Amino acid sequence: MPVVPLSPEEIEDRLAGLPGWSLAGDRLTRSYRLASHTAATAMVVHIAQVQEELDHHSDLTLGYDTVSLSVHTHSAGGAVTEKDVELARRVEDLAPAHGAR
């Protein structure tokens, strides 16, 4: 089944349920601050596991005490799709367990 880009209105609607996430150009983005480098690293590993489960991967950046994601769907011409929204939701669900804010 082909992956269909979301309209600007659909993206805005989805972002309303994803606090801290925003649209930057053609990507959904979010940064998290954590208590330590170790906590940030653990969150990156957890996100990587989710990305493997979904077979959908973001640009994932580890800083000293930060984790940043940027995602769009290559197979949809670099547009935002439901695959990106699902990844963002899954990351939001796991973030509290890591103390991310």
C-alpha positions in Angstrom: 0.0 0.0 0.0 1.5 3.4 -1.0 2.3 5.9 1.8 0.2 9.1 1.3 1.5 12.5 2.4 -0.6 14.3 4.9 -2.1 17.7 4.0 -1.0 20.8 6.0 -4.4 20.7 7.8 -3.9 17.0 8.7 -0.4 17.7 10.0 -1.7 20.6 12.1 -4.4 18.3 13.5 -1.9 15.6 14.4 0.5 18.0 16.0 -2.3 19.2 18.3 -2.0 15.8 20.0 1.8 15.8 20.1 3.0 18.4 22.6 6.5 19.7 21.9 6.5 18.4 18.3 6.5 20.9 15.4 6.8 21.1 11.7 10.2 22.4 10.5 10.2 22.6 6.8 9.1 19.1 5.6 9.8 17.3 8.8 8.3 16.6 12.2 10.8 17.6 14.9 11.2 17.4 18.7 14.0 17.8 21.2 14.0 16.4 24.7 16.2 17.3 27.7 17.2 14.6 30.2 18.9 14.5 33.5 22.2 13.1 32.3 24.1 11.8 29.3 23.4 8.2 30.4 19.7 8.9 30.5 19.8 10.5 27.1 21.7 7.5 25.7 19.2 5.1 27.2 16.4 7.0 25.5 18.2 6.9 22.1 18.5 3.1 22.4 14.8 2.8 23.3 13.9 5.0 20.3 16.1 2.9 18.0 14.2 -0.2 19.1 10.8 1.4 18.3 12.1 2.5 14.9 13.1 -1.0 14.1 9.7 -2.3 15.2 8.0 0.3 12.9 10.6 -0.1 10.1 10.6 3.7 10.0 13.7 5.7 11.1 14.2 9.3 12.1 17.3 11.4 12.1 18.2 10.9 15.7 20.7 13.1 17.5 22.3 12.5 20.9 23.7 15.5 22.8 25.2 15.5 26.3 21.7 15.6 27.9 19.5 16.0 24.9 17.8 13.8 22.3 16.5 15.3 19.1 14.5 13.7 16.3 13.6 14.9 12.8 11.4 12.6 10.6 9.7 12.5 7.3 8.9 9.7 4.9 11.4 9.1 2.1 9.1 6.8 0.1 6.5 9.7 0.0 9.0 12.1 -1.5 10.1 13.4 1.8 6.6 14.4 3.0 5.1 13.9 6.4 2.9 10.8 6.6 1.0 8.8 9.2 4.2 6.8 9.6 5.9 9.9 11.0 3.0 10.7 13.3 3.0 7.1 14.6 6.7 7.3 15.4 6.3 10.6 17.2 3.4 9.1 19.2 5.5 6.1 20.2 8.4 8.3 21.3 6.1 10.5 23.3 4.8 7.4 25.0 8.3 6.3 26.1 9.8 9.7 26.9 8.3 10.0 30.5 9.9 6.7 31.5 13.3 8.3 30.8 12.5 11.5 32.6 12.5 13.4 29.3 11.0 16.9 29.2 
